Every structure is written in C-alpha cells, then in structure tokens.
Amino acid sequence: MSDQVFSGRDVSEALRLAAQALGQREAELRYVVLEREAEGRLGLAARPARIAVLLAAGRARAEAAGSSERAPRHPEPTPAPPEDDDWLERIVAGLSTLAGGPIEASWDGRHGEHVLRLSGAGTGPLLDGEGRVLDALEHLLGAVARPRLGGPHLRLECDGYRDVRDAWLQRQVRELCAQVRADGQPREMEPLNAYERRIVHMTVAEAAGLRSFSVGEGRDRRVTIAALGSSDPA
C-alpha cells in the first residue's frame, strides 16, 4: 500500500512518531488503526500498535486549502445509483455543511456492490482512526438507501480508509492461515466488527483445508481460524 505504516507502544505513540516523521501535527493526520497494542499472554509476545497514515487524504486536503489561483478540480463522472439520486445529493450536501468543508461523492456499483465513496477536505470529521463515525454513518445511510436500492448492503468508503484497512486485514488473515497450516493449531483474531468478520470469513474460504468461525458477543466477538476437521470450543 502507498500509505505509510507506523508502530508504537500504543496508538498515541504511533501517531506521535508518524507526525514527527511526516513533519505534520497529529491533529492534521488522517489515519487507520490497523492493530491496537496487546499485552503478551499465553506465551505470546506483546504486540505494538500499528497505524497507517492516509497520505492521499492529506494531499487532497492540502490541495483544497491551497492557493485560490489554482484551477478548480472537477471529478470524473461516475455511475449513478440505479434509482433517482436526488436523496443522495441532499445527504452529501448536508454532510458538507455540517463538516464545514466540501465533500464529494461518487458511486461505484461494479461487482454487484453498492459502494459510496466520499472524498474532499470536509471528510476529516468522518475519520477517527477506529472507523466508529464511518461505521455509524454507513449504518444510517444504509437504512435510507435500502428501500431505494435493494440488493446488497451499502458500503461507505472515505478517502481510502476501508481500502487500507481491508488490505491489511486480508494480509493478516493469510499469514494466520499459513501458521495454522504449519502447525495445525487454531488462531484467534482480535475483536472485529461484522463487516470485518465477513472479510475474514471470505478470505479463509479461499484457503484450502481451513475454516473460520466466530465466538463471543457484541464488541468482543472474535474470529478463529482452524483446520478442517477440528472441533469448535465448547
């Protein structure tokens, strides 16, 4: 990935080191929490926190705040939703007003998905590192869009946040799959939301001889990757 990854004892230290390395203030950085720090347990070494700084988002913000002599940027036309998209335009306009900066929206209906991509200088409040604001907004927009679009769940992307997080998660799952194949021992992942658990299950489904299942409730629900034929925990 083109965005840079930084590590630290915790997320705060990783963010501070990223700001120092990039010559920016911490408050100016848009970032994705890839892994939170974890204490060593059951013979496992402690794990540092890792974040990915969304450099493309930073460049877009700098361009938007640059000289007024610059020519305005016109996004390329993108496919519209299958229904009248006036509701979508009103929602994006409202988000721009609340955020205090321009937000642009493009629609990606390829591969049988409904993906709404947001970008622009006004998207800063939508990115909190953990994706909580983005998840909440996706839930609300999904409820609005469902009767109009039907079909698959609406997915919200903002300045590459989910693309970066998804790519990291898939790479992590493939590494765990290799470890399970090597010693036959199951691997349990950190707590994930429903969208991310789906990515894990889909990635494991592509790996021959392995399976995945979820255990736990609510925010503590985790995915375990195991060899076919192994039993689930009691």
Secondary structure, 3 states (H helix, E strand, C coil): CCCEEEEECCHHHHHHHHHHHHCCCHHHCCEEEEECCECCCCCCCCECEEEEECHHHHHHHHHHCCCCCCCCCCCCCCCCCCCCCHHHHHHHHHHHHHHCCCCEEEEECHHHCEEEEEECHHHHHHCCCCCHHHHHHHHHHHHHHHHHHCCCCEEEEECCHHHHHHHHHHHHHHHHHHHHHHHCCCEECCCCCHHHHHHHHHHHHCCCCEEEEEECCHHHCEEEEEECCCCCCC
